Amino acid sequence: MGSYFSSQREHGPKSDTRHTTETGPFCVVCGGPFDIEGEVYNIDPKDPQFQWLYHLRLIGNADDVYHHVVASDGHVPVNTFDQSEVFVSGPARFSLTGSGFYHVAGYNGQNDIWVDALSHIPGSGTLFPLHDCCLDISCRAIEYHHSKQEECDDKTALEVLVQLLNSCFTERQIQDGSLRSINDLFNLSSQCSVYGPRSVLALTKLEWWGGGYDRFFTNPIERVDTTAFVQRVLQSSPRTRDEPKFTEIPARKHQNLERLPKELLDEVCSYLPIPSTVALHRTSKILALQIPLDSTFWRNSLGDGSLHPHIWDLDTKRIEQQLPHPDIAPLDPTTSWDWRCAAKILAMKRFPISECDDRLVDVPAGFWNRCRIWATIEEALHQYVFE
């Protein structure tokens, strides 16, 4: 199944959402607005579940900040990042009925410095607006993929993110198009025949009035309901028994790592990334017995976030407490639940809009949104940074 970068893009009819975002800004990572006042006809902008949309920052290279300050009375915007090369503003504000610029705080208590983000100045980078949640998820995704690189430099996740955004912005400047398309760094206004709209920027009127914006507007960090979702997946999956593929130890002598005591092998595996542990398991029949990929392995790998780093808040203990007890309880009560199947399903970050697994029909909106944001950064990293 292709990604958004490989699947055919389709541009639907212009919707009310797309019309309003042409005159108003949007998060460069998720495509969501910073102010929904007067923009959404059937939701309350003051509803607590939508407040994360109002929490935003401006980020960029520290040397570029001065070029984008419009009005400050001589004050300098506060940089909340502890490294001088990268700028991360304090909480910023934007209002569709305001000045048309972003407002940030200064060091001397001045809280109304006007900043013109996403403006092109030759020879300079720009400043990028994004939600606090999107900044958090983006940095987590970058840290994970950065750590997997064989030749890894010492750049922070924020430095890589700023580099990525500036690269996309510069490329967009070269291409012909409207100001809105230039600021749409990750093609968020496009649709995909397999996965649907990339963001609210691509919603049609029918999707808009049908509430299609809801999952895009759901908090991707605090309202994910991952634990409840995984529990439903487990209960909807056939139960399995953990039975080793190899029940007899081969007659040949143990070699190399095979000679290590199981306790020491377990300790070694605890420091290895999951793909390396799986590869070690598949090295020989002896190691397959000594390093079993059983339900406990998959459960623990899910629970500590090492298997799927975009799921860092899964409570496996709570799931176990709420799962119904099997009729015949084995020594390990988790072995009757197919954690491996759950792990396979949770590896997905793009969910097809049709003909998908029945267990994915009710994916929590917050979890869906987190996966979408993570995948957006992940795909961009592979295209622009880790080529």
Secondary structure, DSSP 8 states (H G I E B T S, - for coil): ---TTTS-EE-----HHHHHHHHS---TTT---S--TTT-TTS-TT-GGGGGGG-EEEEEEGGGHHHHEEE-TT--B---SSSTTEEE-SSBB--TTTTSSEEE-BTTS---EEE-TT---TTS---EEEEHHHHHHHHHHHHHHHHT-SS--S--HHHHHHHHHHHHHHHHHHS---HHHHH-TT-TT-EETTTEESSGGG--HHHHHTTTTTTTTS-TTTS--HHHHHHHHHHHS-------S--S--SS---GGGGS-HHHHHHHHHTS-HHHHHHHHTS-HHHHHHS---HHHHHHHHHTTSS-TT-----HHHHHHHS---SS--SSTTTTS-HHHHHHHHT--S--SSS--GGGTT--HHHHHHHHHHHHHHHHIIIII--
